[in-house]
């Protein structure tokens, strides 16, 4: 049953694409230390007052039957395979964005412009992309906290633009070697290639966000950025049993302070770039890819390697496969990027593809029983589709009225959940 739940003044323990032409991003020699935030087992990655808690369903047992990727109508309600319409965004996402703007978390800086196809975007005259206010990754400015380098001696593996027809070959190769990688996936490609998506997921590989349609992100409006990230997260969330991605990589490495702030403040995402590029995306030979890899692998092991690679063609995949023996031969430790950079906590609400999904604070048995006894109305789970706009496949449904519940504090549990601009939450049972 679908129950209305409420503003809570309670508490929680504190601890808590297809392939497209890509612009070249040369190696940037700049040491960068990324501290892995630690958390206690069984809690979300983000603090309990972060808006991401209220933007996605909580996982198995939430009252919603997630269709298996590839099943009939499994992606119904998601944007078509084109740029998402900002007018059709779930209102919860927009409310969280508005609250972040109001609190000063999202800077008001100029958008860049793409003056020619397949070239790096430029900012308006007089705007310095290397300034702290802009700090464009396209121009090699590093925003503190962004991930550019792996730990010393580590080859932090990741692949962009999947899922695609070559994904199973890549997954099978890595499975034979007893390792996994991180797949930065494009939303529309997940819809196009659900079986290839499942090949990576079922093999235990790590899934991350690479936007919905692979645009230059700094050229977009704030709401367009919201749609590119939010719909991809929602689709991954639905297709992985409720897991909320933790990492995203901007297409072409194109991000700045504004785009990063939206990703972090609204969706809790960490930004990942790279420190080396094989340029496999434009190569016509596996030998060229292998030669570039050999050069990177022969370098000193400080910092560790994050190499831009793609699962888009036989050249990109076989170029990696042919180079794979060189990684160990040169003394590098191969690890999935999301795994090594997170300390094993790969998703915001789950450690990996096989670990349990952690319920958000509002979704627990105490809250369910309270909601059951006091909700002003109940709605069968079968009616969820009637409550959700055709453009919103699973963000929270809109309650008919608000109710409020207060419970005395207990010595063992103090809960706090703020919905920012949204005063109600929907709880499922």
Secondary structure, DSSP 4 states (H G I P E B T S, - for coil): -EEEE-EE-----S--------------------------TTS-SS-TTSTHHHHS--STTSS--PPPTTSTTTTTTS--SSPPPGGGS-HHHHHHHHHHHHTT-S------B--STTS--BPPTT--TTSTTT--GGGTPPPTT-B--BSTTEEEEEEEEES-TTHHHHHHHHHHTT---EEEE-HHHHHHTHHHHHHHHHTT-EEEE--SS---GGGS-HHHHHHHHHHHHHHHHHHTTS--B-EE--GGG---HHHHHHHHHHH-PEEB--SEE--GGG-S-HHHHHHHHHHHHTS-SSSBB-EE-B-SSHHHHHHHHHHHHHHHHTTPEEEEHHHHHHTT--BSS-SSSSSPPPPPTTSSHHHHHHHHHH-S-EE-GGGHHHHS-TT-SSSPPPPSS--EE-----SS----B--TT---EEEE-
